């Protein structure tokens, strides 16, 4: 019951951000953040309704990879003066991963998706740190780095678990997953409230 | 103390008989229709009248359905424990209560506004007479009439707010009509054997599961387009439209997943998501018009 309430709270926060928290962004940034928080919202609702079984679905893995990818693209278009190269690299990489997957080369697809994931995660973690250290923004933006680390580490542990590096880790992560998702969402929303 | 425990006992019996969740959802659609008219929603007496009359007429029609379908319910595992087939309440009592509260609900609606009352009565009549008594046991297509009656509360609410039946009200009703198959057909896939045992024709038993899933996907798409037109037509802000688009991606994604990657989990997930989607869309319209 507590897990369900946590998922519900997370989806409400993500929904609030989509409906009311994007007035100051450009259209492109708004579109990227909408996809990011939208996928987060839908993931929470599906976890609430269908349980962890959906996490095992390959398509869900691809769709949820849109969360860090579009969040990093949103950050890049919002905060960088010339985000074009980053957009191109991420866009091409994601396109390649999808096309390769269509042809059944799952390992290559997973590798290219992993590489984009890493790139996006690095931007989510490092860009806010850089902006804060260079005095361009206030401290709130650091929450994005923190949220990115939290979900990033969780993702890495789940990935390693898939490779059988740890035993019974999946259950332990799943136990804490609602709280991790909630904390991550709160940190992202708080961090993005920094202009 | 005796009276309190008697009331508690009656509530325990009548709550499942009026399908409280379904009634609640239809009630919210009615309030949404009214709120969408951008009339003075803070007119508490009208809002209270709308809520009470819709609650009574929806609950009344559900009671009458339960009364008429008690023989079917007794044959289905899912419903055989309901108060009527399990003998917790007499059919005569349910019939009387159903007729009484339906009558009060429609009378109250008519006293508030003629057009509101007519639409409320139409919903009740279509649901009880055309859907339940006439068609439900004869054809799988009866759900179209179930859908039309399901679209009446929102049309009634809109008509009360506007004083007339307008295009937005019709689109609202169409959205509910097209949403109903997602709600009912996913359910009839899950409880296929139950419906078969009771002899109730359903889309899965008449046209097969795959065609049913395609119909679910197409009707979900149609419902989403109808609500999108309404949301745009009543002038919701971009923020609310974005959120609505996200929720819509969810229902269409699940509906098409159930066609191309069918599984029981996806099917029942879609059933649950469809209810949440409708509730979410209605709340978006209410919040979007109020704030």
HADDOCK unambig.tbl for C-alpha pairs under 7 A between the chains (distance, minus, plus):
assign (segid A and resid 15 and name CA) (segid B and resid 243 and name CA) 6.37 0.50 0.50
assign (segid A and resid 18 and name CA) (segid B and resid 239 and name CA) 6.22 0.50 0.50
assign (segid A and resid 18 and name CA) (segid B and resid 242 and name CA) 6.74 0.50 0.50
assign (segid A and resid 18 and name CA) (segid B and resid 243 and name CA) 5.87 0.50 0.50
assign (segid A and resid 19 and name CA) (segid B and resid 239 and name CA) 3.85 0.50 0.50
assign (segid A and resid 19 and name CA) (segid B and resid 240 and name CA) 4.89 0.50 0.50
assign (segid A and resid 19 and name CA) (segid B and resid 242 and name CA) 6.63 0.50 0.50
assign (segid A and resid 19 and name CA) (segid B and resid 243 and name CA) 5.69 0.50 0.50
assign (segid A and resid 20 and name CA) (segid B and resid 239 and name CA) 5.80 0.50 0.50
assign (segid A and resid 38 and name CA) (segid B and resid 246 and name CA) 5.51 0.50 0.50
assign (segid A and resid 42 and name CA) (segid B and resid 250 and name CA) 6.40 0.50 0.50
assign (segid A and resid 49 and name CA) (segid B and resid 269 and name CA) 6.14 0.50 0.50
assign (segid A and resid 49 and name CA) (segid B and resid 272 and name CA) 6.79 0.50 0.50
assign (segid A and resid 50 and name CA) (segid B and resid 265 and name CA) 6.92 0.50 0.50
assign (segid A and resid 50 and name CA) (segid B and resid 269 and name CA) 5.79 0.50 0.50
